[in-house]
Amino acid sequence: MHVALSHITPWNAKGEGQTAVDQSQEMERILAAEKPNTRELAKLVATLSVPTIMAEVCNTAMEYIDTAMVGSLGAQASAAIGLVASSTWLIGGICMGLSVGFTVQIAQFIGAGRNAEARNVLRQSLVVLALFSLVLGGAGAALSGHLPYWLGGEPDVASEAARYFLIFSLAMPAALLMRLCVGALQCAGDTRTPSALSMLMCLLDVVFNFFLIFPNRQISLLGLQLLVPGADLGVTGAALGTAAAEVVTCAFLLWATCVRSEKLALFGPHTHARLVETGAGDSTAKHVPETWRLSSRCLKTAGKIAFPICLERVVLNSAQVVSVGIVAPLGTVAVAAHSLAITAEGICYMPGFGVGAAATTLVGQAFGAHRRDLARRMANLCVAGGMIIMTCTGALMYVLAPFVFAVFTPDVAVQELGCSVLRIELFAEPLFAAAIVVMGALRGAGDTLVPTLLNITTMWGVRITLSLLLVPTMGLAGVWVAMLVELCVRGILFLVRLKRGKWLERKSLT
């Protein structure tokens, strides 16, 4: 007996995952409405944003857990990961940019009701990014033995860093395909599945690290002494644990995207249901054959979207290197305080990236449906929500900063300096939120070049320049005053870009 499409959920017949369908259906209803009220739009923004924020929390928590577990091994282990951190961050940014080049197209095609073409984009993205990740991962593996030494690492530290980067490179296909699937599901209106799987990845990372990093050891549990086996691999174990968590999570995400997603499934019951209902796929498939053949139009569009983002990551990464070079001469306490303050500030802006991802989906689908009015309203609501949330997180961090630094380090001097400089920057959180969320909204419209130029200009023209001018007289505080000014300027420029509405004049990708 054939099953009707409407009776199939993203997970199973019992109804698990029904909420993912509800999200998608609510978006379709709002896109079809002549003039949905603001309350409905705000509810949709919240529905999409909260799971994405939770995913960001899990991803950040995963980084902190890795840092804490490796840090317990000593300074050499932490230094080994820190040595190649800028390289892994750069590669991660490039991978994110490449995936956005395809996922924005998916969002706009789904918004236009052209699901067959969205699936064709997914097919091409899987092929292209799988091949690219193999090439990039192979190059990283080939260079892994040399990179830490090029970065100035001492032999003992460099050898561990080389093994860490080798494993990171070998796991790159899983990491890149995972990013693609997360973006594709979010752009299809399903933010809960990626969020749940991010939580799973965080849990798996802890479990794998627990057994791979440390040696055999005795632990006390409920009064009992238990022998816990361990591989005693140290930094290598941390890399293997993270890689294993990514591989497992990637497998689940591929299944959720390609088999269980109502709109994106390439295999499984949904594809069969579409054939039963229409005789040729879904309603959009009658004149659009579903194929794995690469399309020059799709690839060119992906390149136009992705290139500015990748360029931005390269330039911003170099700016971060310069910033570290400015701080380094200030001494060990300043370097430690700076590093920990950046870590603490990262907690504040996680919600911004969650709301920004929701903005990409909402604006992308509205653009695909040729609803510029909704695109503007959704962008404005997302920006307002992001600014409110990050204002609250900034205020909370301002109050809790002494306690946060007390957890990070027992060094009182580092605590006091880190707390004081962090509190300088926290006043910029509302406008930093504006920059993050507006950038997400503009990406949904396919506008990536102007945001890239704004980010590069403010980073180099304001933050780096001001840091060089202020550090001689203000010390580390000068770097953070420069950061405060730069983030405020960046936020204002992005708000101006949003308000002027030139991005609304862009042609839909559909």
N, C-alpha and C positions, 0 to 999 in steps of 0.2 A: 504493500500500500504506500502510495506516495504521500509525503508529509508536506503540508502547506508551509510556505516560507514564513508566514506570520507566526507559526507555532514553534519555530526553531529559535532557541536562545544561544548566546555565545558559548555556553558551557554544556548544558544537557537538558533533558526533558523535565527534570525536576524543578528547574527554574533558577539554578545557580547562575549568577551572572546576568539575570534579567535586567538589572539596573543599567548595564551597558547598552542594552536595546532601548531602555527608557530614555537615556541620555540622547541617543541618536534620533529617536522619534520626536523628542521635545524640540530639538534643533530643527528638524524638518517642519514641524508645525509652526514654529516662529518664523522661519524663512518664508513660509507660505502665507502668513498673516499679513494683511495690508498694513497695519500699524499696531504691532504688539506694544503693550504698555511697559513702562519702565520697570515695574515690579517683576514682571515675567522675565525680562532681560537680565535683571540683577540676579534673580534666582538661578538662571541658566549659567551666568558667569560664576556664581558661587559653586554650583554643582560641578562644573568642569575644573574650577581652580583648586578646590580643597584636595581632591586626590592627587593632583599634580604637585601641590605643595608638600603633601606627605611623601611623594616620591623623591622630591628634592631633599627633604629631611633625612630620608633613608640613605640617599647617596652620600650626603655630607657625613652622616653618622658612620657610614662605612669607612670613609677616609679617616675620621677621628679614631675609630676602633683600630684600624691598621697602624696608625701613628702610635697609639698607646701600646699596642702589643709589641711592635717593633722597638719602641722606645725603652721598654722594660729590659731589652737585651743590652743596652748601653749606647753611648754616644756614637760609636763607630757604625752600628747598624742604622741609626737614624740618619747619619751623615751619608751613608750609601744610597738611601732612597732619596734624600734631599738633593744629592748631586745630580741626579737625572730627572728631578721633578719638573724642571722647566721644559725638558724635552718631551716628557709624557704629556704635560699640559698642552704643549703646542700641537702634538699629534692628535690629542683628544679634541682640540678645537677645530682642526682641519676635518676630522671625521664628522663632527657635528655639522659643520658647514656643508659638507657633501650631502649628508642625509637631508638637510633642510631644502636643498635644491630640488629634491624629488617630493618630499612630503608636502610642501606648499602646493605643488601641482595636484597632489592627491586631494588636498582640502578643497581646492577650487573646483575640481571635477565633481566631487561629491556634492558640493553646494549647488552645482548646476544640474544635479540629478543624472549625471553621466558616469554612472558607477563602473560600466565596462571599461571606459577609458582610464578611470582611476586605477582599476586592476591592471591594465596594461602598463601604466606608469610604475606600479608596484613590481611587476615582472621585470621591467627593464632595470629598476633600481637594484633589485636583488642580484641580477647578473653583473651589472657594472660595479657595484660596491663590493661584491664578493671577489671579483677579479682585482679591483684596485687594492683591497685589503691584503690580498695574497702578495701583490707586488710590494706594497709599502711594508708589510710585515717581514717579507723576505729581505728587503733592504735594511730594515732595522736590525734583524738578526745578524746580517753580515757585518754591520757596523758596531754591534753591541760590545765587542771586545776592544774597540778603539775609542768609542765616544767618551767614557768616563775619564780617560787619560787626557783627551782633548779639552775636557772641561776643567782640568787642573786637579783631578783627584789624586790623593796619595795612593800608593800601590795597594795597601790593605783594603782601603775603602773602595778604590776603583774596581778591584776584582769582584767584590760583592755587588757593586752597582752594575757591573757588566752582566752578571747572571740575572739580576733583577730585570734589566732592560731586555735581555734575550727572551725571557719568559713573557714579558709584556708584549714584545713584538710578535711572538708566536701565537698569542691569544688575540691578536688584532682582528682577524676575521669575525670572531664571535662578538667582540666589543662593537665593531662597526655595524654588523647586522642587527645587534641588539638596539643600538641607537636608531637605526632605520625603522625597526618594528615599533618601538615606542612612539616615534614621531608619526608613523602611519596610523596607528590605532588612535592616538590623540586627535589627529586631523579628521578621522572618521567619526569622532564624537565619543570615543570610548577612552576615558581617562582613568577609570577604576582598575581595569586589568593591568596596565603598566604600573600603577601604584602598588597593587597587590604583589606583583612580581618583583618590584624593587625591594619590598619588605622581605620577600623570600631570599633575594640575592644577599641582602645585608645579613640575614640569619645564617645562610650557608657560608658566607665569608668568615663569620665568627667561628663557626664549627670547624671549617677546614683549617683556619689559622691556628685554632686551639691544638689540633693534633699535628700540624706540620711544622710550626715554628719552634715549639718547645721540646725538650727531651722527655724521657720517661720521668714521672714524678709522682710523689704521694700527695693526695689532697684529702682534706677532712670533710666528710659529708654526713650530717646528722649523727655525729659521734663516731662514724666509721672511717677508717683509714683505707683509701682506695688507691690502687696503682693505676695511673692514667698513662697509656702508651703515647709516645710522641716521636716524631721523626727527627727532631733536633736539627732542622734545616735553616733556622734563623731567617735572614732576609730572603733567601731562596724560597723558604716555606711560605713567607708572606706573599710573594709573587705567585707561587703555585696555588695558594688558597684563593686569592682573588681571581686568578685565571679560571680555576675550576668553577667558582661561583658564577662567573660570566658565561662559561660554556653551558652550564645547566640552565641558567636563566634564559640565555639566547634560544635554546631548544624549545622552552615553553613559549617564549614570545613568537617564534616562528610558527608554532602550532596555533597559537591564539590568533595570529594575523592571517595566515594562509589557509587555515582549516576552519576556524570557529568564528571569525569575524563575518557578520551578516553582509556587509557591503564589500569587503576586500577578499573574501575567501577564494583561493585559486583551486582548492581541492576540497573534497568532502561533501557533506549533506547539503550545504548551501548552494553549491554549484549544481547539484542534481535538482534541487528545488527550483532554481531559476530556469533550467531547461524544461521542467515539467510545466511551469506556469506560462512561459512564452514560446517554448519550442526553439528558442535560439539564444538563451541566456536571459538577461533582464531586458526591460523595455528599451534600454539604450543600446543593447547589443545587436539589434536587428540590422543595423547598418554599420556597426563597428565590430569587426571580427576580433576576438580575444586572442592575442598572439604573444609569443616570447621574442618576436623579432624586434631588434633595436630600431628606434625611430630617431632620425636626426633632429626633428623638432623638439622632442622630449629631452634629448641630450643637450641641445643648445640652450633650451630654457633652464635646465638644471645648472648648466655652467654659468649662465648669466646671474642666477640667484646665488650660487655657491661661491663663485670666485671672490666677490667682495668680502664675504664672511671669512673665507680662508685667509685672504690678504690681511684682514683686520687682526686675526689671531696671530699671524706672523709678526706684524708691526707691534701689537700690544705686548706680545711675549718679549720682544726686544726691549720695549720700554720697561718691563718688569725687571729685566736683567740690569738695565741702567739704574733703576731705582735701588736695587740691592747694592749696586756699586756705590751709590751716594751714601747709603746708610752704613756700609761696612767700616769706613774709617772712624765712625763715632764710637766704636768699642763693642765689647762682647755684650754688655748689658743692653745697649741700644739695639743691637742686632736681635737679641732674644726677645726684647720687648716688642719690637717691630713685627717680628714673625708671629708672636702669640696674639698681638692686637689684630693682625690681619685674619687670623683664624677665628677670633671672637667676632669680628665684624661680619664674617661669612655667615654666621648664624642669623644675623639681622636681615640679609638680603635674600635668603632662600625663598621666602614667600613671594618676593617680587618676580623671581624666575618662574615660579609656579603660575602666577597670574599672567605673566608674559606668554607662557605656553598656551594658556587658554585663549588669550587674545589672538595668537596666531591662528588657532583653529577657527574661532568665531569670525574673524575678519576674512580669513581665507574662504570659508564657506559662503559668507555673504557676498564676497566678490564673485565667486563662481556663479551664484544665483543672480548676479547683476543687481544686487540690492545695496547700492552705495549708501543709502540712508541708514540702513541697518549697520553697515560696516562702521560708519562714523559713530553711531550711538553705542555700539558694542565696544569700540575702542575707548570712547570717553568713560564708559562705565568701568571697564577694566583698569584704566589709568587711575580713576578715583579710588577704586577698591584697593589697588596696589599701594597707593600713597597712604591711605588710611592704615593699612596693615603694617607697612614698614615704619610709619610714624610710631605706632604702638610698640613694635619690636625694638626700635631705636631707643624709645623712652625706657622700656624695661631693661635693656642692656645698660643704659646709663646708670640706673639704680643698682643693678646686680654686678657691674663690672668688677668691683673689688673681690667679690666671691668667686667669679669666673676665673680671674687670674690666680687666686689662691688655689684653685683646683689645678690650673695649668702648671704652676711652678711654686716651689717653696722659697725661692729667692725673693726677698722683700723688695730689693732695689728694682728688680725686673717687674714685680707686681705694681709698684707705685708708678714707674715710668710708663708701662704698658697701659695702665688704667687711665692716666692723664692724657696720653695721646689719642687713645680710642675715643674718649669723651669729646675731643675736638671734632672728630669726623662725624660723630653720630647726629649732629645737627643737619647734616646733608642727606639723611636717609629719605625724607619725603621726595626730594628732587631726584635722588638716585633711583628711587622707585619709579618715578615718571620716566626716566631714561630707559630703564629696563623694560617696562611694560609697553611704552610707545614703540620701542624697537621690535618687540614681539608682534605688535599690531601691524607695523609696516612690513614685516616679513610676510605676514599673511596676505598682504596686497602685492607681494613680489618686489617690494621696494627695499633692496638691501644695499645699494651703492651709497646713497646719501647717508644712512645711518653709519656705515663704515667710515665715511669721510668725517662725520661729526666726531666719532669715537677717536679716530686717529689724531685729528686736529686738537681736540681738547687734551688728550693724554700727553702729546708731545709739546703742544704750544702753551699749555697752561700748567699741568701737573709737573712735568719734568723741569721746565724752565723755572717755575716758581720754587721748586725744591732746591735747585742749584743756587738761587738767589737768597733763600731764607735759611738754609742749613748753617752757613757760617756764623750767623748771629743767634739762631733759635735752636740749633741742634736737631734732635729727632722731631721735636714739635713742629719745626719748619716743614718737614716732609708731610706731616698730617694736616697742617694748615693748607698746604698746597693741594692735598687730596680733597679737603673740604671745599675749597674754591673751585677746583676742577669739576667735581661732581655736581655742584650747584649750577655751574655754567653749562655743563652737559645736559642736565635736566631741563633747564630753561630752553636751550636750543631744540631739544626734542619736542617739548611742548609747543614751541612756535611752529615746528614742522607739522605737528598734528593739527594745530589750530588753523593754519593756512589752507590745509586740505588739498595741496597739490598731489599728494599721494593718491587721492581719490580719482584723479584723472587718468591714472594708469589703466592700460587695457587689461581686461581679464585674461588669464592664461588659457581660458577655455574658448 
